[in-house]
């Protein structure tokens, strides 16, 4: 494979990875606030902003240091565990439901 083809494949992979990250943030933000039932949820905006920041920082570091990795990570591989996605979604769903129904207001602030 020539260097030009390698660079073109790398750019396509990075673009695919960036598109997936942007789509995931948009979908996640939409679901986050739709299930909460309101847009004035400061914690949700902070979480979405922090998530966006870490994805951007990760992208910069990966592209500068290991440019092939984002392209490789944009592909679904055999052997990916499904339980880690389930746990991550369960944590987020719990936070959204708590924001909607205010369960945590019964907890002591010192906890």
C-alpha positions as CSV (number, residue, x, y, z in Angstrom):
1,X,0.0,0.0,0.0
2,X,1.4,3.4,-0.9
3,X,1.8,6.3,1.5
4,X,-0.9,8.3,-0.3
5,X,-3.4,5.4,0.2
6,X,-2.4,4.9,3.8
7,X,-2.9,8.6,4.5
8,X,-6.2,8.7,2.7
9,X,-7.4,5.6,4.6
10,X,-6.2,7.3,7.9
11,X,-8.1,10.5,7.1
12,X,-11.3,8.5,6.2
13,X,-11.0,6.5,9.4
14,X,-10.5,9.7,11.5
15,X,-13.5,11.4,9.8
16,X,-15.6,8.3,10.4
17,X,-14.6,8.2,14.1
18,X,-15.2,11.9,14.5
19,X,-18.7,11.5,12.9
20,X,-19.5,8.7,15.3
21,X,-18.4,10.7,18.3
22,X,-20.4,13.8,17.2
23,X,-23.5,11.6,16.5
24,X,-23.2,9.9,19.8
25,X,-23.0,13.2,21.7
26,X,-26.1,14.5,19.9
27,X,-28.1,11.4,20.4
28,X,-26.9,11.1,24.0
29,X,-27.7,14.7,24.7
30,X,-31.2,14.4,23.1
31,X,-32.0,11.2,25.1
32,X,-30.5,12.7,28.3
33,X,-32.8,15.8,28.3
34,X,-35.9,14.1,26.8
35,X,-36.0,11.5,29.5
36,X,-35.3,14.1,32.2
37,X,-38.2,16.1,30.8
38,X,-36.5,19.5,31.0
39,X,-33.6,21.5,29.6
40,X,-32.8,23.5,32.7
41,X,-30.9,20.6,34.3
42,X,-27.5,22.0,35.2
43,X,-25.9,18.7,36.1
44,X,-26.9,17.2,32.8
45,X,-25.3,20.1,30.9
46,X,-22.2,19.8,33.0
47,X,-22.0,16.1,32.3
48,X,-22.6,16.6,28.5
49,X,-20.0,19.4,28.5
50,X,-17.4,17.3,30.4
51,X,-18.1,14.3,28.1
52,X,-17.6,16.5,25.0
53,X,-14.4,18.0,26.4
54,X,-12.9,14.6,27.2
55,X,-13.8,13.3,23.7
56,X,-12.1,16.3,22.1
57,X,-9.0,16.0,24.2
58,X,-8.9,12.3,23.5
59,X,-9.2,13.0,19.8
60,X,-6.4,15.5,19.8
61,X,-4.0,13.2,21.7
62,X,-4.8,10.1,19.7
63,X,-4.6,11.9,16.3
64,X,-1.2,13.5,17.2
65,X,0.4,10.4,18.8
66,X,-1.3,7.4,17.2
67,X,-3.1,8.6,14.1
68,X,-4.2,5.1,13.1
69,X,-6.0,4.4,16.4
70,X,-9.1,6.5,15.9
71,X,-9.7,4.8,12.5
72,X,-9.2,1.4,14.1
73,X,-11.5,2.3,17.0
74,X,-14.3,3.4,14.7
75,X,-14.8,-0.2,13.6
76,X,-16.9,-2.7,15.6
77,X,-14.8,-5.7,16.4
78,X,-15.7,-9.3,17.4
79,X,-15.4,-9.9,21.1
80,X,-16.7,-6.5,22.3
81,X,-18.4,-7.0,25.6
82,X,-22.0,-5.9,25.8
83,X,-22.2,-5.8,29.6
84,X,-20.0,-2.7,29.8
85,X,-22.5,-0.8,27.6
86,X,-25.4,-2.0,29.8
87,X,-23.8,-0.8,33.0
88,X,-22.9,2.6,31.5
89,X,-26.5,3.1,30.3
90,X,-27.9,2.0,33.6
91,X,-25.9,4.6,35.5
92,X,-27.0,7.4,33.1
93,X,-30.6,6.3,33.2
94,X,-30.6,6.3,37.0
95,X,-29.2,9.8,37.0
96,X,-31.9,11.0,34.6
97,X,-34.7,9.4,36.5
98,X,-33.3,10.9,39.7
99,X,-33.2,14.4,38.1
100,X,-36.9,14.0,37.0
101,X,-38.3,12.6,40.3
102,X,-35.8,14.1,42.8
103,X,-34.9,11.0,44.7
104,X,-31.6,12.3,45.8
105,X,-33.1,15.3,47.6
106,X,-33.9,12.8,50.4
107,X,-30.2,12.1,50.9
108,X,-28.0,14.0,53.4
109,X,-25.8,16.5,51.7
110,X,-22.8,15.3,53.7
111,X,-22.9,11.8,52.0
